[in-house]
Amino acid sequence: MKLSFIVNRPKEEPGYRLRRQEGNGRNLRYTTETYADDKPAGERYPI
């Protein structure tokens, strides 16, 4: 068994969105994007 922990995370952290793209035929492509990318680097996390 293996355990891992993420430490020192911010109290409020932006979530993720799922983006769906339709291609030729029945091809679908899913990608995840973080909401933090919507803001400039210095404003992503509250202090």
Backbone as CSV, one residue per row, in Angstrom:
resi,resn,N_x,N_y,N_z,CA_x,CA_y,CA_z,C_x,C_y,C_z
1,MET,0.841,-1.149,0.000,0.000,0.000,0.000,0.904,1.236,0.000
2,LYS,0.457,2.258,-0.699,1.223,3.497,-0.783,0.301,4.665,-0.477
3,LEU,0.741,5.575,0.385,-0.022,6.770,0.730,0.789,7.997,0.362
4,SER,0.106,9.019,-0.089,0.780,10.292,-0.339,-0.130,11.411,0.144
5,PHE,0.476,12.488,0.596,-0.251,13.618,1.137,0.258,14.904,0.507
6,ILE,-0.643,15.827,0.277,-0.266,17.148,-0.196,-0.338,18.078,1.001
7,VAL,0.769,18.742,1.306,0.812,19.609,2.485,0.932,21.068,2.062
8,ASN,0.623,21.958,2.995,0.724,23.407,2.796,-0.138,23.895,1.642
9,ARG,-1.304,23.327,1.488,-2.232,23.786,0.451,-2.947,25.030,0.930
10,PRO,-3.351,25.908,0.012,-4.100,27.098,0.422,-5.467,26.714,0.985
11,LYS,-6.020,27.580,1.854,-7.325,27.296,2.460,-8.422,27.283,1.406
12,GLU,-8.350,28.210,0.463,-9.307,28.238,-0.640,-8.547,27.989,-1.929
13,GLU,-8.971,27.003,-2.657,-8.271,26.639,-3.887,-9.286,26.571,-5.031
14,PRO,-8.990,27.214,-6.165,-9.911,27.157,-7.297,-10.079,25.722,-7.805
15,GLY,-11.226,25.444,-8.361,-11.510,24.103,-8.863,-11.088,23.904,-10.309
16,TYR,-11.668,22.913,-10.929,-11.349,22.548,-12.308,-12.622,22.496,-13.142
17,ARG,-12.471,22.712,-14.423,-13.593,22.567,-15.355,-13.235,21.473,-16.358
18,LEU,-14.242,20.820,-16.853,-14.070,19.784,-17.865,-14.510,20.353,-19.206
19,ARG,-13.610,20.339,-20.174,-13.920,20.872,-21.492,-14.048,19.713,-22.473
20,ARG,-15.124,19.711,-23.228,-15.394,18.641,-24.191,-15.307,19.197,-25.603
21,GLN,-14.565,18.527,-26.457,-14.438,18.916,-27.854,-14.897,17.749,-28.721
22,GLU,-15.748,18.049,-29.682,-16.241,17.018,-30.582,-15.421,17.050,-31.871
23,GLY,-15.019,15.879,-32.317,-14.237,15.771,-33.536,-15.044,15.105,-34.637
24,ASN,-14.336,14.614,-35.628,-14.985,13.914,-36.741,-15.646,12.634,-36.255
25,GLY,-16.802,12.345,-36.790,-17.508,11.124,-36.410,-17.946,11.179,-34.962
26,ARG,-17.593,10.149,-34.213,-17.984,10.081,-32.799,-16.811,10.353,-31.869
27,ASN,-15.762,10.963,-32.367,-14.590,11.238,-31.540,-14.862,12.389,-30.583
28,LEU,-14.580,12.152,-29.322,-14.715,13.170,-28.283,-13.385,13.298,-27.563
29,ARG,-13.010,14.521,-27.244,-11.776,14.766,-26.497,-12.138,15.572,-25.255
30,TYR,-11.711,15.090,-24.099,-11.969,15.758,-22.833,-10.655,16.264,-22.258
31,THR,-10.659,17.493,-21.793,-9.497,18.052,-21.119,-9.964,18.759,-19.855
32,THR,-9.091,18.802,-18.858,-9.399,19.530,-17.631,-8.571,20.805,-17.598
33,GLU,-9.183,21.875,-17.108,-8.511,23.161,-16.966,-8.825,23.710,-15.583
34,THR,-7.865,24.367,-14.996,-8.079,24.946,-13.676,-8.658,26.347,-13.795
35,TYR,-9.486,26.710,-12.829,-10.031,28.064,-12.792,-8.948,29.087,-12.467
36,ALA,-7.848,28.649,-11.858,-6.764,29.561,-11.492,-6.137,30.210,-12.721
37,ASP,-6.205,29.562,-13.865,-5.619,30.131,-15.086,-6.378,31.352,-15.575
38,ASP,-7.576,31.589,-15.052,-8.359,32.748,-15.455,-7.829,34.049,-14.856
39,LYS,-6.945,33.940,-13.844,-6.420,35.122,-13.153,-4.916,35.215,-13.370
40,PRO,-4.341,36.410,-13.241,-2.888,36.553,-13.330,-2.189,35.814,-12.178
41,ALA,-0.933,35.524,-12.349,-0.192,34.694,-11.377,-0.255,35.230,-9.960
42,GLY,-0.180,36.543,-9.745,-0.170,37.082,-8.392,-1.536,37.107,-7.721
43,GLU,-2.596,36.833,-8.447,-3.951,36.922,-7.901,-4.667,35.581,-7.850
44,ARG,-3.963,34.496,-8.043,-4.613,33.187,-8.129,-5.109,32.679,-6.796
45,TYR,-4.376,32.925,-5.732,-4.756,32.408,-4.422,-4.903,33.557,-3.445
46,PRO,-5.928,33.542,-2.592,-6.070,34.591,-1.594,-4.985,34.452,-0.529
47,ILE,-4.580,35.576,0.023,-3.531,35.552,1.064,-4.165,35.826,2.404
